[in-house]
Amino acid sequence: MTSGDAVSLIRRGILVLLAFGSAGLVSELVLLEHYEEINQFAPLVLLTLTLITILWHWMDGGRRSLRTLQVVMLLMMVSGLVGMYFHVTGNIEATKEFEPDLAGLPFWVDVIRGAAPTLAPGTMLQFGLLGLLYAYRHPALTPKGS
């Protein structure tokens, strides 16, 4: 196996991991009814778009599908950061309401342990990074003739 073959195999593996992870997370979010508010649709839409873009790129392998994947991955990363913000602020509000006398470290521990999982949206961030890793120096981005 040449080094080019190994890189190609690793790339395909990364894309498969991203697809399985995205499908699993869509399933989990649907089961958790993560669609009660309008802002909760963003991860569902982006994960579905990720799956569609992966399928398109898997079949096409071209520059346009890869660039689209990169854009979707950047949006996934933004969504992950925004999601963590929403989860933290929601937990802060709940902690202040139910434990108004709590302060300092105990307050923040309660916030992190709150009903909205603080780090769960980080999965979107990880998936975005994984997709960008897949695209890093991808042959489809190499100009023809070089």
N, C-alpha and C positions, 0 to 999 in steps of 0.2 A: 504494500500500500504506500503510495507516494504521500508526501506532506500535503499536496493539494487535495487528494482524496480524503485524507484525515480531516482537513479543515471543512470540506464539504459535508462530511458525515456529522461533524460536530455542529455545523450550522443547521442541518436538518433536525438534529436532536434538539437544539435550542428552540426551533420553531414548533416542534411537536410538543415540547414541554409547555411552551407558551399557549398553544391551542388547548391542551388538556387542562391546564391551570385556569384559563379563561372560561372554559365550559363548566368546570367545577365551581368556579366563583359565581357564575351566572345562576347555576342551580341553587347554590347556597343563599344567594340574595333573594331569589324568588321564594324559597322555602321560609326565609326569615321575614317575608313580606316587606322587603326594603324598597317599597314603591308607594308609600303612604303620602309622601310629600314630593313636590315637583323636583327638588334638588336631589332626591334619592334615585331619580331615574338616570342621572348622569353615568354612574358606573355601569348600570345595566346596558345603556345605549353604547357606551364605549367598549365594553366587553363583547357585545354582539358585533359591533363594527370591527373589533379586533379579529374575531373569528371569520367574518366575511372577507376581510383583507388578507388574512393568512391563507384562506382557501384560494382566493384570487391569485395571490403571489405563488402559491404552491403549483397552481396550474399554469400560470403565465411565466413566472420567473423573471419578468422584465423590470426595467428601471422605474416605470410609472407605478407599478404595484408596490415596489420596494419603497419608493418615496412616500407613497400613501401610508404604508405601514409605519414609516418613521414619524410622520405627522400624527398618526393615531397614537403612537407610543409616547410622544411628547404630551399629547392631551391626557393620556392615562396618568402620566407623572403629575401633571397639574391637578388632575382630579384627585389623586391620592393625597396630595398636600392639602387641598381644599377640604377633602373628606376628614382628614385628621383635625383640621381646624373646627369643622362643624361638630365632630364628636367631642372634642375637648370643651368647646364652648357650651354644648348641651349638657355635658357632665358638670361643668362649673355651675351653671344655672340650677341644676337639680341639687347639687351639694349645698349651695347657698340656701335653697328653699327648705330642704329637709334637715340640714345640719347648720343652722345659721351661726352657731358659736364656734364652729370648727375654723382653725386658722393654721398657718404654717405648714410644716411637713404633713401632719395628719390630713389637712385639707387637700393637699395635692395627691396624697395616696388615695383618698376617697375619689378624687376626680379621675385618676388613672384607672381605678377599679370600677368606675361608674357603669351605668346600664349600656351606654354606647361604647363599644370596644375601641379604645383610644388608638391603638396601633393597627387595627384591622384595615383601614384604608391604605396603609403602607403597602399592602399587597399590590395595589394598583401601581404604586411607585416602582415596586420590584418588577412587575410585569413590563412596565415601560422601559426600564433599564435592560431587561432581558431582550426585548425586541430590538432595542438600539444596539445591543451587543451582537445580535444576529446580523444586523445590517452593516456593522463596522467593516469597512474595506471589502464590501461585497462585490463580487465580479460584475454584477449588473450595473454598478455605479461607475465602472471604469469606462472612459470614453473609447469609442470604437477606434481601432488603429493604434492604440498605445500599448 
